[in-house]
Amino acid sequence: MRNNQPVTTTEYKLNPDHYLISRTDLKGRITYANRAFIEVSGFPEEELIGAPHNLVRHPDMPPEAFADLWKTVQAGKTWSGFVKNRRKSGDYYWVSATVTPTQVDGQVVGYTSVRSMATQAQIDRATQIYTRFREGRARGLAIREGAVVRRGPGAIIDVFSNLTIQRRIFLSQAAPLVCFAALAAVLWGLVQWRGYTPSVNEMLAWLLGTLGVATLVSAIGGSLLARRLVSPLRQTLDFALRLGAGDLSTSLRSGMHDEVGKLMAAMNTMQRSLMSVVGDIQKGAGSVSTATSQIAAGNLDLSQRTEEQASSLEQTASSMEQLTSIVRQNTDNARQASGLAVNASQIAMKGGEVVGRVVGTMADINDSSRKIVDIIGVIEGIAFQTNILALNAAVEAARAGEQGRGFAVVAGEVRSLAQRSAEAAKEIKALINDSVSRVENGTQLVDQAGRTMDEIVEAVKRVTDIMGEISAASEEQSSGIEQVNQAVTQMDQVTQQNAALVEEAAAAAESLNDQASKLREAISVFRTRGMAMAA
């Protein structure tokens, strides 16, 4: 026998609401376990399904109990007894177990075990008896269909204490006959002792005849009563055991109207009610499963779309960050350009002022040149007058003869100087006139340069204003893009939250679908007409 270890001395207490149900195939491999059984056993479902049922066997259980269990269920009977099981942790728990063969179309396909809480008195008695079996002190005891019975002479007491209804009926019918036969035997003895008389013979014959008729009537009545009572009760018992194993496809047929007939009718009513409830639950579980599948599919689609939206928002946020960086750079460049334009405007204004001063200087030079021309004219007049005077002196010297010859030489030199002065004055005048002409041209050019500088200053001012406007617009654009970036970030956060909610909803739908599947598995314990439910 399998010896599962380790074990502890800690008991896991069941409560009255615990109903542990499992199903196995013909080889004892677990094919179904309800949630209560999974919880109490401590094993996860994946470790239970497909495993041999002795996985939960406790080493304190005697081999005789399980040998009797297999012998009973393989004979097509129901086994009921008390079992000590082991949890995965090594703790133990006691149950009152009923094991019934599971039939499909008249063929046994497995076994159904239904367990409930055992009372403390039942646990104490089972512990005592099972200990005797394990220690080899169970002489005179045996386990039959889960019950502990006596063997040998002590079995007679158990026979009378555990009589079936049929035997009780026969005994109740036979007891008066035995008494009547005893009375007849006494009378026969009296006759033998006193001797025969006609009256005694007649009475004895009448008694014997009456005894025979009574025996026949009692036998026939007992047989009819047993057949009418025991057979329906056996059918009802078998029906109840099948219901307990989850087989709702059977039904009771009875035309009786007595208490037994009413009992069978009540069992049929209960069976139909269970079929209706199971059918409704199955339909509801199917609807829930379909709805959860649709919800799961919708959540999956929504999750994918949300992920795509989140990805798009991430890309948008990245693009917005790049655009924000570019706009900030443009704003900085515009700010720098605006500063440079302001500086250029200031420089242009200073240049305009310098050109203005140059224009004034050129005007002063022009005025000075004109004054020099005037002075040159005076010098020319003086040279002309000096030349006239020199001519006059030469004439006078000639008149003077020898005496005026020296004076004539001086007058000639003066005349020569006057002519040279006049020529020099002409050349200077020509140069000054040319300079004046150039100064006038320069003045015109400087005037044009001044006007151009004014236009440049005005243009630079306009550029400065435009760059200021561009800088302000860039600032506003940067602020707007920052707000858009914040909005995109918030949208991304909301999308991420939505994605998390979608994942939670998908997990909830999956959990609900799992619960619906477990509900269908729980309902699969029952077999109804027209349904091939999992066994």
BELNORUR-V343975 format. One line per field, one symbol per residue. ss: DSSP state (@ for helix, = for strand, . for the rest). phi: phi as a letter, one per 40 degrees, with the letter a starting at -180 (. if undefined). A space follows every 10 residues. Layout:
ss = ???
phi = ???
This chain:
ss = .......... =........= ====....== ===.@@@@@@ @...@@@@.. .=@@@@=... ..@@@@@@@@ @@@@....== ======.... .========= ====..==== =======..@ @@@@@@@@@@ @@@@...... ====..==== ...@@@@@@@ @...@@@@@@ @@@@@@@@@@ @@@@@@@@@@ @@@@...@@@ @@@@@@@@@@ @@@@@@@@@@ @@@@@@@@@@ @@@@@@@@@@ @@@@..=... ........@@ @@@@@@@@@@ @@@@@@@@@@ @@@@@@@@@@ @@@@@@@@@@ @@@@@@@@@@ @@@@@@@@@@ @@@@@@@@@@ @@@@@@@@@@ @@@@@@@@@@ @@@@@@@@@@ @@@@@@@@@@ @@@@@@@@@@ @@@@@@@@@@ @@@@@@@@@@ @@@@@@@@@@ @@@@@@@@@@ @@@@@@@@@@ @@@@@@@@@@ @@@@@@@@@@ @@@@@@@@@@ @@@@@@@@@@ @@@@@@@@@@ @@@@@@@@@@ @@@@@@@@@@ @@@@@@@@@@ @@@@@@@@@@ @@@...=... .....
phi = .cbcbcbbbc ccccbdccbc babbcccgcc baaccccccc cgccdccccg ccccdccccc ccdccccccc cccccgbcbb abbbbbccch cbabbcbbbb ccbbfgbcbi bbbbbacccc cccccccccc cccccgbbcg babbfgccbc bgdccccccc cbcccccccc ccccdccccc cccccccccc ccccgcbdcc cccccccccc cccccccccc ccccccccbc cccccccccc cccccgcccc abbabcbccc cccccccccc cccccccccc cccccccccc cccccccccc cccccccccc cccccccccc cccccccccc cccccccccc cccccccccc ccccccccdc cccccccccc ccdccccccc cccccccccc cccccccccc gccccccccc cccccccccc cccccccccc cccccccccc cccccccccc ccccccdccc cccccccccc cccccccccc cccccccccc cccccccccc cccccccccc cccccccccc ccccccbbcg bbcdc
